[in-house]
Amino acid sequence: MEKLVWYEAHQRITAAIVREKQLKEWKRAWKERLIREMNPEWKDLAAEGRIG
């Protein structure tokens, strides 16, 4: 099962693409820290209606 545990909003699609490419280069530990800062319990944000 997949969950949405983190997201970022951007004003422009080009900024979102640049950020996505940047994050793909990050180490897993860095990504996990980013998630914990926003969502320490790793809740499914989509199921909670926190996006959209």
Backbone torsions as a table, in degrees:
resi	resn	phi	psi	omega
1	MET	NA	137.3	178.8
2	GLU	-104.1	147.9	178.2
3	LYS	-132.4	151.2	171.1
4	LEU	-93.4	111.6	-176.2
5	VAL	-111.9	-7.0	-178.1
6	TRP	-161.0	148.2	173.9
7	TYR	-158.4	162.3	172.9
8	GLU	-132.7	139.8	175.0
9	ALA	-98.8	140.8	179.0
10	HIS	-132.4	148.2	179.5
11	GLN	-73.3	-30.9	-176.6
12	ARG	-126.2	142.9	179.2
13	ILE	-62.2	-34.3	180.0
14	THR	-63.8	-38.2	177.7
15	ALA	-66.4	-38.7	178.9
16	ALA	-64.9	-40.5	179.6
17	ILE	-66.1	-43.5	178.2
18	VAL	-60.3	-45.0	-179.5
19	ARG	-64.5	-41.7	179.0
20	GLU	-60.7	-42.9	178.5
21	LYS	-64.9	-38.2	178.2
22	GLN	-62.3	-47.2	-177.8
23	LEU	-65.7	-30.9	178.6
24	LYS	-62.9	-24.3	179.7
25	GLU	-85.7	-13.9	-177.0
26	TRP	-70.8	152.8	172.5
27	LYS	-72.5	153.7	-178.7
28	ARG	-56.6	-41.3	-178.7
29	ALA	-60.8	-37.6	179.1
30	TRP	-66.4	-41.0	179.3
31	LYS	-65.5	-41.5	179.4
32	GLU	-64.2	-37.9	177.1
33	ARG	-63.3	-41.2	178.1
34	LEU	-59.9	-42.8	178.2
35	ILE	-64.3	-46.9	-178.2
36	ARG	-61.1	-32.7	178.8
37	GLU	-65.5	-37.6	-178.2
38	MET	-90.8	-34.3	-170.2
39	ASN	-143.8	74.0	-173.1
40	PRO	-60.8	-23.7	-180.0
41	GLU	-95.5	1.5	179.2
42	TRP	54.6	41.5	178.1
43	LYS	-72.4	154.0	176.7
44	ASP	-76.9	106.0	-175.5
45	LEU	-69.0	-32.4	178.8
46	ALA	-67.5	-41.2	-179.5
47	ALA	-66.6	-29.0	179.5
48	GLU	-85.2	-4.1	179.5
49	GLY	73.7	25.0	-177.0
50	ARG	-87.6	3.8	177.2
51	ILE	-127.6	167.9	172.0
52	GLY	108.3	NA	NA
